[in-house]
């Protein structure tokens, strides 16, 4: 972490939230494909 808390809190939190959203989306997509490949349109 950095000592500049004022800017680091907002941008860092946004980056973590965005990364978490992307990771969750990718994980959910891969789980859906793995569990139900026919329903995924492939």
Secondary structure by P-SEA (a helix, b strand, c coil): cccccaaaaaaaaaaaaaaaaaaaaaaaaaaaaaaccccccc
